[in-house]
Each structure stands twice: as C-alpha cells, then as structure tokens.
Amino acid sequence: MKLNLKNPLVFFDLETTGTNINSDRIVEICYLKVHPNGNEEAKTLRINPEMHIPEEASAVHGIYDADVADCPTFKSIARNIAKDIEGCDLAGFNSNRFDIPVLAEEFLRAEVDIDLSRRKFVDVQVIFHKMEQRTLSAAYKFYCGKNLDDAHSAEGDTRATYEVLKAQLDRYPELQNDIAFLSNYSSFNKNVDFAGRMVYNDAGVEVFNFGKYKGMPVTEVLRRDPGYYGWIQSSDFTLNTKAMLTKIRLRELTQK
C-alpha cells in the first residue's frame, strides 16, 4: 500500500557504539526519505564516533574503529542531516525508545538547534508487537515473505522497516493510512522528553516516569524538593531530559 503522506516521511536506522542513549554514539546512519508523491531518496553515512567501538557492538553491526577512522564526526555533518530531515516526520524500528533519543542527543552535542518534538514519530516495531509480537527479521519474513539477509546493517534495516510498514497497512484494515494516526498508535506513552523520564498523564500534566517520584507532577516535585532538579542535572540523564526539565522549571519561575 502506498503511504498517504502530508509531509515527507524519513525512515531511519542507527548503528551505534552501544545501547546507552545517554553516552553511546552513532557510527552509521541510514535514512530513506519518502515524499508524498512516492519519490524516494536514500543516504547512508558512516560516522567517526570519537570513541572506541566496543567489540560486542562491532560483533553486531560489523563496524570497527578502522572502518570509521577517516569518516566525518557527527558534529561536522549534523547541519546537513538536520537539513535533510527538515519538515519531515520520522519512522523506524524501535525508534521511539532508542533511535530518536540517540539522534536528539547527538544534535544537542553538536549544538544544532532542531526541534524534533514538532515531528510525528511512527515506530514500526510497536505496531508489529501490538499485532504479532516478533523481531524485525521475523516481521520482514511474516509481512513481506522475504529473508532479511543483511540484518543489523543500517541500510538493510531501514529498507526493511519501510517495506514492513507498507505491508502492515495492507494487512490490517484497522490501521489508518495516516501518519498522525500511526504516530499515536505506535506510542506507548506521551513523552515529555525523548527518553521517557517524564510523560504527560491523562490530564496533560507533566509527571515523572521513574524513581521515588514516579507519577507525581514535575512542578510539584520541584516545589517540594528543589534539590531534585540539581540531582538530575548532575546525574547520568540525557541532555534532552535535562533540557526539558529546565524548560519546565523556567516556565514555572516566570509564572510566579
């Protein structure tokens, strides 16, 4: 089924130095931009992460330090990537929990001002898990009848994710061919920050989603325990989480 798009939709996949969204870095990014008229543009970039790629990560994606030694850093190409995805919605496989937060962190480190929160995110893995409970390779086999021979390459995973979403729309009539619907359907929570440390509750109020204050309004916690803000800012949380918490804190201070 051809996707019904109002904006270009960028399918993307990252290969990284690890799975820690706070500190691990991108070593490869592939994105496939699908335009409303059906035209497609694809790009794959190897990136020097400016750190050692752990052997266990290389064993998964096959990218080693020597492979990226002469590649550009993310900071040097961040503005070009931001320009490529400007005005686009984003889609991926497990992207809401991993790829989007990692990409947001890289943009923040590169000091590139891009407001990803204004985009719609479609996580094909969430749709798949709600419908069938499988992995990407199994999803590709199940929906498309093909073997994913180049699994764990950014390009292979990106293309497979695009094909799986189109096949999901063909298979399930209850899925609307509308990015706003798919974005909402493939979200577990309405996150305030990309890492999901803060979420909106049913009343639209920002609440903490972890720790001793889980479920409590952020503004109430900051008022009752001012030191909690400082603890988060000095601890191992993502830059985006810290920035969104600061935004809430400043909003409350200006309203007094």
Secondary structure per residue as TSV (DSSP state, phi and psi in degrees):
chain	resnum	aa	ss	phi	psi
A	1	M	-	360.0	130.3
A	2	K	-	-70.1	134.4
A	3	L	-	-69.9	138.3
A	4	N	-	-91.7	101.0
A	5	L	-	-115.8	137.8
A	6	K	S	-94.9	-35.4
A	7	N	S	-119.2	159.7
A	8	P	-	-58.0	145.2
A	9	L	E	-116.0	122.6
A	10	V	E	-102.4	111.4
A	11	F	E	-83.3	131.8
A	12	F	E	-145.1	158.5
A	13	D	E	-145.4	144.2
A	14	L	E	-116.3	141.3
A	15	E	E	-109.3	136.1
A	16	T	E	-133.9	175.7
A	17	T	S	-77.2	-9.9
A	18	G	-	173.9	-164.1
A	19	T	S	-112.9	9.1
A	20	N	-	-88.0	110.7
A	21	I	T	-69.7	-17.0
A	22	N	T	-76.4	-39.9
A	23	S	T	-125.4	-18.9
A	24	D	-	-78.2	158.0
A	25	R	-	-123.8	159.4
A	26	I	E	-79.4	134.8
A	27	V	E	-113.1	-17.8
A	28	E	E	-155.4	139.6
A	29	I	E	-133.0	134.8
A	30	C	E	-125.7	133.7
A	31	Y	E	-136.1	142.0
A	32	L	E	-119.3	109.8
A	33	K	E	-92.5	120.5
A	34	V	E	-106.3	119.6
A	35	H	-	-86.7	157.5
A	36	P	T	-54.5	-29.3
A	37	N	T	-84.0	2.5
A	38	G	S	95.0	-10.0
A	39	N	-	-65.2	148.1
A	40	E	E	-127.0	142.8
A	41	E	E	-131.8	131.7
A	42	A	E	-123.6	146.2
A	43	K	E	-148.7	136.2
A	44	T	E	-126.6	130.2
A	45	L	E	-129.4	128.3
A	46	R	E	-86.8	142.9
A	47	I	-	-132.1	135.2
A	48	N	B	-77.8	114.2
A	49	P	-	-79.0	-4.1
A	50	E	S	61.0	29.9
A	51	M	S	-158.6	163.4
A	52	H	-	-67.8	136.2
A	53	I	-	-86.5	113.7
A	54	P	-	-57.6	146.8
A	55	E	H	-59.4	-35.6
A	56	E	H	-67.4	-30.9
A	57	A	H	-73.2	-42.7
A	58	S	H	-61.3	-33.9
A	59	A	H	-64.5	-26.0
A	60	V	H	-82.4	-52.3
A	61	H	H	-103.7	-6.7
A	62	G	-	75.5	17.3
A	63	I	-	-109.6	125.2
A	64	Y	-	-115.6	167.7
A	65	D	H	-50.7	-44.2
A	66	A	H	-64.0	-28.0
A	67	D	H	-70.6	-24.7
A	68	V	H	-118.0	7.5
A	69	A	T	-58.1	-36.7
A	70	D	T	-103.5	12.1
A	71	C	S	-86.5	159.6
A	72	P	-	-68.7	154.0
A	73	T	B	-77.7	162.1
A	74	F	H	-61.9	-40.0
A	75	K	H	-59.2	-35.4
A	76	S	H	-73.6	-20.5
A	77	I	H	-118.5	3.9
A	78	A	H	-58.9	-42.4
A	79	R	H	-65.9	-35.3
A	80	N	H	-66.7	-40.9
A	81	I	H	-65.2	-43.8
A	82	A	H	-59.4	-39.4
A	83	K	H	-66.3	-39.1
A	84	D	H	-64.0	-33.9
A	85	I	H	-102.2	5.5
A	86	E	T	-59.2	131.1
A	87	G	T	74.6	9.3
A	88	C	-	-105.9	151.1
A	89	D	E	-86.6	164.2
A	90	L	E	-125.8	143.1
A	91	A	E	-140.3	149.8
A	92	G	E	-167.7	-172.7
A	93	F	S	-115.0	112.0
A	94	N	S	66.6	26.0
A	95	S	I	-73.9	-34.0
A	96	N	I	-65.9	-32.4
A	97	R	I	-92.9	-21.1
A	98	F	I	-129.9	-63.3
A	99	D	I	-63.3	-42.8
A	100	I	H	-64.1	-49.3
A	101	P	H	-60.3	-39.9
A	102	V	H	-65.8	-43.9
A	103	L	H	-62.6	-41.2
A	104	A	H	-61.8	-40.5
A	105	E	H	-63.5	-41.7
A	106	E	H	-64.3	-40.3
A	107	F	H	-64.7	-38.9
A	108	L	H	-66.0	-42.3
A	109	R	H	-62.3	-35.5
A	110	A	T	-82.1	-2.3
A	111	E	T	58.6	39.4
A	112	V	-	-101.7	121.3
A	113	D	-	-84.7	99.4
A	114	I	-	-134.4	125.1
A	115	D	-	-93.9	87.2
A	116	L	G	-67.7	-20.9
A	117	S	G	-65.8	-15.6
A	118	R	G	-84.7	-5.5
A	119	R	S	-92.5	160.9
A	120	K	-	-96.5	139.4
A	121	F	E	-117.2	126.4
A	122	V	E	-112.2	117.7
A	123	D	E	-103.9	104.3
A	124	V	H	-65.1	-29.3
A	125	Q	H	-64.2	-41.0
A	126	V	H	-63.3	-43.0
A	127	I	H	-60.1	-45.0
A	128	F	H	-62.0	-46.5
A	129	H	H	-66.2	-35.3
A	130	K	H	-68.2	-30.5
A	131	M	H	-93.9	-40.2
A	132	E	T	-134.9	-22.2
A	133	Q	-	62.4	72.5
A	134	R	-	-146.1	-177.6
A	135	T	-	-96.2	174.0
A	136	L	H	-61.4	-45.0
A	137	S	H	-60.2	-42.1
A	138	A	H	-68.8	-37.2
A	139	A	H	-62.5	-42.5
A	140	Y	H	-64.0	-42.1
A	141	K	H	-67.6	-42.8
A	142	F	H	-67.2	-49.4
A	143	Y	H	-85.3	-36.0
A	144	C	H	-108.5	-9.3
A	145	G	S	67.8	27.6
A	146	K	-	-129.3	154.1
A	147	N	-	-89.2	136.2
A	148	L	-	-88.6	85.9
A	149	D	T	-71.2	-28.6
A	150	D	T	-108.1	42.6
A	151	A	T	-59.0	147.6
A	152	H	T	70.3	15.8
A	153	S	S	-103.9	139.0
A	154	A	H	-58.0	-41.6
A	155	E	H	-66.8	-45.0
A	156	G	H	-63.3	-44.8
A	157	D	H	-65.9	-37.5
A	158	T	H	-64.6	-49.0
A	159	R	H	-63.6	-41.3
A	160	A	H	-63.4	-40.2
A	161	T	H	-61.8	-42.2
A	162	Y	H	-60.5	-46.8
A	163	E	H	-66.3	-37.4
A	164	V	H	-65.0	-42.5
A	165	L	H	-61.2	-43.6
A	166	K	H	-62.7	-39.4
A	167	A	H	-69.3	-34.8
A	168	Q	H	-61.9	-41.1
A	169	L	H	-64.9	-34.7
A	170	D	H	-69.6	-36.8
A	171	R	H	-80.0	-38.6
A	172	Y	-	-111.4	104.2
A	173	P	T	-64.3	-20.9
A	174	E	T	-75.2	-14.2
A	175	L	S	-82.9	123.7
A	176	Q	-	-82.3	137.2
A	177	N	S	-79.6	68.3
A	178	D	-	-149.8	125.9
A	179	I	H	-65.3	-36.5
A	180	A	H	-61.6	-43.1
A	181	F	H	-64.0	-47.2
A	182	L	H	-66.0	-35.4
A	183	S	H	-63.2	-45.3
A	184	N	H	-67.2	-40.8
A	185	Y	H	-66.2	-34.5
A	186	S	T	-93.4	16.6
A	187	S	-	-108.8	129.8
A	188	F	S	-78.9	-42.8
A	189	N	S	-131.3	160.8
A	190	K	-	-93.6	98.4
A	191	N	B	-78.2	144.0
A	192	V	S	-83.3	-45.5
A	193	D	S	-113.4	158.9
A	194	F	T	-65.6	-28.9
A	195	A	T	-78.4	-10.2
A	196	G	-	75.6	21.3
A	197	R	S	-72.1	-24.7
A	198	M	E	-129.7	137.7
A	199	V	E	-134.0	164.2
A	200	Y	E	-88.5	132.6
A	201	N	-	-82.1	-174.8
A	202	D	T	-62.6	-22.5
A	203	A	T	-91.3	2.3
A	204	G	S	80.8	18.2
A	205	V	-	-98.8	137.6
A	206	E	E	-70.5	126.0
A	207	V	E	-129.5	153.4
A	208	F	E	-71.1	145.6
A	209	N	-	-117.9	23.8
A	210	F	S	-159.3	164.8
A	211	G	G	69.0	-163.4
A	212	K	G	-68.9	-18.9
A	213	Y	G	-105.9	19.0
A	214	K	T	-57.3	130.1
A	215	G	T	88.7	-9.0
A	216	M	S	-91.1	143.6
A	217	P	B	-58.4	136.1
A	218	V	H	-58.9	-44.4
A	219	T	H	-63.8	-35.7
A	220	E	H	-67.5	-41.5
A	221	V	H	-64.4	-44.2
A	222	L	H	-63.9	-30.2
A	223	R	H	-76.6	-40.7
A	224	R	H	-81.0	-31.9
A	225	D	-	-135.3	75.8
A	226	P	T	-57.1	-28.7
A	227	G	H	-68.6	-16.3
A	228	Y	H	-65.6	-34.9
A	229	Y	H	-61.7	-47.2
A	230	G	H	-63.9	-35.9
A	231	W	H	-64.3	-44.0
A	232	I	H	-64.6	-41.7
A	233	Q	H	-65.0	-28.4
A	234	S	H	-98.2	-0.5
A	235	S	S	-104.0	-178.7
A	236	D	S	-85.9	64.7
A	237	F	-	-109.7	160.0
A	238	T	-	-66.6	155.4
A	239	L	H	-60.9	-36.1
A	240	N	H	-65.7	-41.2
A	241	T	H	-60.3	-45.5
A	242	K	H	-63.6	-40.5
A	243	A	H	-66.5	-41.4
A	244	M	H	-68.4	-36.0
A	245	L	H	-65.1	-41.9
A	246	T	H	-62.5	-39.6
A	247	K	H	-60.9	-42.5
A	248	I	H	-65.8	-42.9
A	249	R	H	-63.1	-44.8
A	250	L	H	-66.2	-36.4
A	251	R	H	-61.0	-43.1
A	252	E	H	-68.0	-38.7
A	253	L	H	-64.9	-38.0
A	254	T	H	-75.2	-19.4
A	255	Q	H	-85.8	-9.9
A	256	K	-	-76.4	360.0
